[in-house]
Amino acid sequence: MERVDFSDFKKEALKDPEVREEYEKLKPIYELRKQLIELRSKAGLTQEEVADRLHTKKSNISRLESANSKSSPRLSTIKEYAHALGYELKIDFIHKDQE
């Protein structure tokens, strides 16, 4: 049995309007979590080291970065995380027509 490539699977799945709508709803939080992990990796830090800087537990950092987390991070938490890695948080709005 041939294994389906993920990108092919995704293209096919997104043809379904309901799947595409749900994907678009979830996309920003997945992108945020991906960015958090990339920033931490660039800084050369482990989750435990970030937790130490934020005076919290590694499990909290793991949950913050997890795509499977059911909770949405607070803006203040994201800001503190960014500062711990030497970044400032910037929020930008893009009109839907410019996407």
Z-matrix of the N, CA and C atoms (Angstrom, degrees):
N
C 1 1.442
C 2 1.527 1 109.34
N 3 1.311 2 116.03 1 129.85
C 4 1.464 3 121.19 2 -177.35
C 5 1.525 4 110.08 3 -79.67
N 6 1.301 5 115.18 4 136.91
C 7 1.455 6 121.41 5 179.36
C 8 1.523 7 109.43 6 -83.52
N 9 1.338 8 117.10 7 134.46
C 10 1.457 9 122.58 8 -178.37
C 11 1.526 10 109.38 9 -81.46
N 12 1.307 11 116.58 10 132.85
C 13 1.452 12 122.86 11 176.31
C 14 1.533 13 108.61 12 -70.14
N 15 1.334 14 117.03 13 137.95
C 16 1.466 15 120.59 14 -176.66
C 17 1.522 16 112.26 15 -59.42
N 18 1.321 17 118.35 16 -42.94
C 19 1.470 18 120.13 17 -178.68
C 20 1.526 19 111.19 18 -63.44
N 21 1.325 20 116.81 19 -36.35
C 22 1.465 21 120.30 20 176.14
C 23 1.529 22 110.51 21 -67.48
N 24 1.312 23 115.67 22 -42.90
C 25 1.465 24 120.67 23 178.06
C 26 1.525 25 110.46 24 -59.99
N 27 1.330 26 115.94 25 -44.82
C 28 1.467 27 121.10 26 -179.08
C 29 1.525 28 110.65 27 -62.69
N 30 1.318 29 117.54 28 -46.75
C 31 1.475 30 121.09 29 178.60
C 32 1.520 31 110.75 30 -56.34
N 33 1.313 32 115.76 31 -45.43
C 34 1.468 33 120.71 32 -178.49
C 35 1.537 34 110.44 33 -66.17
N 36 1.309 35 116.50 34 -44.94
C 37 1.468 36 120.68 35 -178.84
C 38 1.524 37 111.72 36 -63.04
N 39 1.328 38 117.24 37 -38.89
C 40 1.466 39 120.93 38 -177.29
C 41 1.525 40 113.20 39 -72.53
N 42 1.307 41 117.04 40 -6.40
C 43 1.468 42 119.88 41 173.76
C 44 1.529 43 110.92 42 -70.98
N 45 1.325 44 116.64 43 -24.20
C 46 1.463 45 122.27 44 177.78
C 47 1.530 46 108.14 45 -78.35
N 48 1.352 47 118.33 46 120.29
C 49 1.472 48 121.33 47 -176.88
C 50 1.531 49 113.96 48 -57.05
N 51 1.321 50 118.00 49 -36.76
C 52 1.465 51 120.55 50 179.75
C 53 1.523 52 111.07 51 -68.31
N 54 1.316 53 116.46 52 -42.18
C 55 1.460 54 120.86 53 178.19
C 56 1.520 55 109.66 54 -64.56
N 57 1.327 56 116.76 55 -43.89
C 58 1.468 57 121.59 56 -179.96
C 59 1.530 58 110.89 57 -61.45
N 60 1.322 59 117.48 58 -42.71
C 61 1.466 60 121.61 59 179.47
C 62 1.529 61 110.86 60 -61.45
N 63 1.321 62 116.55 61 -45.91
C 64 1.470 63 120.29 62 179.49
C 65 1.528 64 110.81 63 -66.16
N 66 1.317 65 116.71 64 -39.73
C 67 1.466 66 122.02 65 177.45
C 68 1.527 67 109.90 66 -58.78
N 69 1.311 68 117.04 67 -45.82
C 70 1.467 69 121.30 68 -179.04
C 71 1.525 70 111.65 69 -65.53
N 72 1.325 71 117.22 70 -33.43
C 73 1.471 72 120.65 71 177.21
C 74 1.533 73 111.17 72 -66.28
N 75 1.326 74 115.61 73 -39.92
C 76 1.468 75 120.75 74 -175.25
C 77 1.527 76 113.61 75 -86.39
N 78 1.301 77 117.01 76 -17.71
C 79 1.467 78 122.18 77 -173.79
C 80 1.534 79 114.04 78 -53.78
N 81 1.349 80 119.96 79 -46.41
C 82 1.471 81 118.69 80 -178.01
C 83 1.528 82 114.32 81 -60.48
N 84 1.330 83 117.69 82 -40.09
C 85 1.462 84 118.77 83 -178.74
C 86 1.521 85 111.34 84 -71.27
N 87 1.334 86 117.46 85 -35.46
C 88 1.463 87 120.01 86 176.01
C 89 1.527 88 110.62 87 -66.41
N 90 1.310 89 116.84 88 -40.36
C 91 1.462 90 120.42 89 178.92
C 92 1.529 91 110.89 90 -66.17
N 93 1.331 92 116.87 91 -39.43
C 94 1.463 93 120.30 92 177.16
C 95 1.524 94 110.27 93 -60.60
N 96 1.307 95 116.51 94 -48.92
C 97 1.467 96 119.68 95 -178.08
C 98 1.523 97 111.35 96 -63.79
N 99 1.317 98 116.43 97 -37.06
C 100 1.464 99 120.44 98 176.67
C 101 1.531 100 110.24 99 -62.33
N 102 1.329 101 116.60 100 -42.14
C 103 1.467 102 120.61 101 178.67
C 104 1.521 103 111.46 102 -64.41
N 105 1.325 104 117.50 103 -40.96
C 106 1.463 105 120.37 104 179.43
C 107 1.529 106 110.23 105 -59.15
N 108 1.311 107 116.40 106 -45.00
C 109 1.462 108 120.75 107 179.86
C 110 1.526 109 110.48 108 -64.64
N 111 1.331 110 117.32 109 -42.16
C 112 1.465 111 120.72 110 179.07
C 113 1.528 112 111.41 111 -62.70
N 114 1.325 113 117.13 112 -42.40
C 115 1.473 114 120.23 113 178.79
C 116 1.525 115 111.09 114 -62.15
N 117 1.334 116 115.72 115 -44.08
C 118 1.465 117 119.52 116 179.89
C 119 1.525 118 110.28 117 -64.15
N 120 1.319 119 116.72 118 -41.75
C 121 1.467 120 120.51 119 179.28
C 122 1.525 121 111.23 120 -63.22
N 123 1.336 122 116.64 121 -44.25
C 124 1.469 123 120.54 122 177.97
C 125 1.524 124 111.52 123 -60.14
N 126 1.333 125 115.42 124 -35.43
C 127 1.465 126 119.99 125 179.56
C 128 1.528 127 111.44 126 -76.25
N 129 1.335 128 116.90 127 -9.38
C 130 1.461 129 120.76 128 179.52
C 131 1.512 130 113.35 129 70.78
N 132 1.333 131 116.24 130 30.38
C 133 1.460 132 120.46 131 -176.73
C 134 1.521 133 111.22 132 -111.29
N 135 1.325 134 114.91 133 150.24
C 136 1.460 135 121.07 134 173.13
C 137 1.529 136 108.24 135 -88.60
N 138 1.304 137 115.80 136 167.42
C 139 1.460 138 119.75 137 175.54
C 140 1.531 139 110.14 138 -60.43
N 141 1.310 140 116.08 139 -38.16
C 142 1.464 141 120.61 140 179.68
C 143 1.532 142 111.48 141 -63.51
N 144 1.322 143 117.20 142 -40.34
C 145 1.469 144 120.73 143 179.13
C 146 1.528 145 111.40 144 -66.88
N 147 1.324 146 116.73 145 -38.64
C 148 1.466 147 119.83 146 176.48
C 149 1.530 148 109.31 147 -66.01
N 150 1.319 149 116.61 148 -41.81
C 151 1.467 150 121.01 149 178.09
C 152 1.528 151 110.72 150 -58.54
N 153 1.338 152 117.03 151 -42.79
C 154 1.464 153 120.77 152 178.30
C 155 1.530 154 110.92 153 -60.79
N 156 1.331 155 116.20 154 -42.65
C 157 1.465 156 120.12 155 179.39
C 158 1.530 157 112.01 156 -64.52
N 159 1.325 158 116.26 157 -30.71
C 160 1.461 159 120.92 158 -178.14
C 161 1.529 160 112.65 159 -96.72
N 162 1.329 161 115.59 160 3.14
C 163 1.470 162 121.12 161 -179.43
C 164 1.528 163 111.40 162 54.94
N 165 1.316 164 114.28 163 49.86
C 166 1.461 165 120.82 164 179.42
C 167 1.518 166 108.86 165 -140.21
N 168 1.312 167 116.90 166 -173.44
C 169 1.457 168 122.10 167 -179.29
C 170 1.528 169 110.53 168 -95.59
N 171 1.332 170 115.32 169 152.75
C 172 1.463 171 121.33 170 176.86
C 173 1.522 172 110.74 171 -57.74
N 174 1.316 173 117.61 172 -36.41
C 175 1.469 174 120.86 173 -178.87
C 176 1.527 175 111.43 174 -61.23
N 177 1.333 176 117.66 175 -31.51
C 178 1.466 177 120.53 176 177.21
C 179 1.516 178 111.42 177 -69.18
N 180 1.333 179 116.59 178 -38.18
C 181 1.464 180 120.50 179 177.66
C 182 1.520 181 109.50 180 -69.07
N 183 1.313 182 116.73 181 -41.52
C 184 1.455 183 121.54 182 177.80
C 185 1.530 184 110.74 183 -59.25
N 186 1.320 185 116.89 184 -44.46
C 187 1.455 186 121.42 185 179.03
C 188 1.529 187 111.04 186 -65.34
N 189 1.317 188 116.84 187 -40.00
C 190 1.463 189 121.98 188 179.18
C 191 1.526 190 110.96 189 -61.07
N 192 1.319 191 116.85 190 -40.11
C 193 1.464 192 122.21 191 -177.24
C 194 1.533 193 113.62 192 -86.02
N 195 1.301 194 117.74 193 -12.45
C 196 1.462 195 121.54 194 -172.76
C 197 1.527 196 113.12 195 -76.51
N 198 1.325 197 115.24 196 129.66
C 199 1.469 198 121.27 197 176.32
C 200 1.525 199 110.59 198 -69.49
N 201 1.312 200 117.18 199 -19.93
C 202 1.464 201 121.07 200 -177.97
C 203 1.519 202 113.67 201 -93.67
N 204 1.333 203 117.05 202 0.59
C 205 1.452 204 120.53 203 -179.25
C 206 1.523 205 110.28 204 -66.59
N 207 1.313 206 115.49 205 136.69
C 208 1.472 207 121.12 206 179.62
C 209 1.523 208 111.73 207 -84.90
N 210 1.323 209 116.64 208 -15.63
C 211 1.467 210 119.82 209 -177.94
C 212 1.525 211 110.55 210 -96.28
N 213 1.307 212 114.49 211 146.55
C 214 1.463 213 120.17 212 176.04
C 215 1.523 214 108.45 213 -95.77
N 216 1.328 215 116.76 214 133.39
C 217 1.467 216 118.71 215 -178.56
C 218 1.522 217 111.69 216 -69.26
N 219 1.316 218 115.66 217 147.17
C 220 1.458 219 121.31 218 176.58
C 221 1.524 220 108.42 219 -76.35
N 222 1.301 221 115.71 220 150.53
C 223 1.460 222 121.28 221 178.56
C 224 1.525 223 110.52 222 -58.43
N 225 1.317 224 116.92 223 -40.23
C 226 1.468 225 120.48 224 179.62
C 227 1.528 226 111.37 225 -62.71
N 228 1.324 227 117.38 226 -34.88
C 229 1.461 228 121.56 227 178.53
C 230 1.531 229 110.54 228 -68.11
N 231 1.322 230 116.14 229 -43.28
C 232 1.466 231 120.41 230 178.91
C 233 1.527 232 109.75 231 -63.42
N 234 1.315 233 116.31 232 -40.01
C 235 1.472 234 121.23 233 179.28
C 236 1.534 235 110.32 234 -63.39
N 237 1.323 236 117.65 235 -45.14
C 238 1.465 237 121.83 236 178.95
C 239 1.529 238 111.02 237 -63.81
N 240 1.316 239 116.44 238 -40.79
C 241 1.467 240 121.66 239 178.29
C 242 1.522 241 108.93 240 -60.45
N 243 1.319 242 117.05 241 -48.66
C 244 1.473 243 121.53 242 179.71
C 245 1.528 244 110.65 243 -58.17
N 246 1.319 245 116.96 244 -46.30
C 247 1.473 246 120.92 245 -179.53
C 248 1.522 247 111.64 246 -62.14
N 249 1.337 248 116.23 247 -38.28
C 250 1.473 249 120.15 248 179.59
C 251 1.521 250 111.72 249 -63.02
N 252 1.337 251 116.31 250 -23.66
C 253 1.459 252 121.08 251 179.90
C 254 1.520 253 112.53 252 -100.86
N 255 1.337 254 115.85 253 3.55
C 256 1.456 255 119.71 254 177.64
C 257 1.517 256 114.70 255 88.82
N 258 1.321 257 117.37 256 20.94
C 259 1.459 258 121.93 257 -178.90
C 260 1.524 259 111.22 258 -116.92
N 261 1.307 260 115.29 259 157.96
C 262 1.453 261 122.93 260 169.25
C 263 1.523 262 106.89 261 -102.46
N 264 1.309 263 117.02 262 146.92
C 265 1.456 264 121.20 263 177.90
C 266 1.522 265 108.98 264 -89.71
N 267 1.315 266 115.85 265 132.46
C 268 1.462 267 121.91 266 177.12
C 269 1.520 268 107.32 267 -127.58
N 270 1.314 269 116.30 268 129.14
C 271 1.465 270 120.89 269 177.73
C 272 1.516 271 107.37 270 -111.05
N 273 1.318 272 114.87 271 135.11
C 274 1.455 273 120.27 272 -176.99
C 275 1.520 274 108.76 273 -130.27
N 276 1.315 275 115.78 274 146.19
C 277 1.454 276 121.35 275 176.70
C 278 1.520 277 108.80 276 -113.15
N 279 1.321 278 114.82 277 134.29
C 280 1.466 279 120.80 278 179.51
C 281 1.522 280 107.53 279 -122.62
N 282 1.299 281 115.99 280 126.56
C 283 1.457 282 119.92 281 178.77
C 284 1.526 283 109.79 282 -60.80
N 285 1.318 284 117.12 283 141.70
C 286 1.470 285 121.70 284 -176.85
C 287 1.527 286 112.08 285 -54.46
N 288 1.317 287 117.12 286 -34.37
C 289 1.465 288 120.66 287 -178.71
C 290 1.520 289 112.62 288 -69.40
N 291 1.342 290 118.91 289 -14.87
C 292 1.458 291 122.32 290 -176.60
C 293 1.525 292 112.50 291 -98.73
N 294 1.296 293 118.24 292 1.86
C 295 1.471 294 120.58 293 -178.09
C 296 1.492 295 112.17 294 -68.86
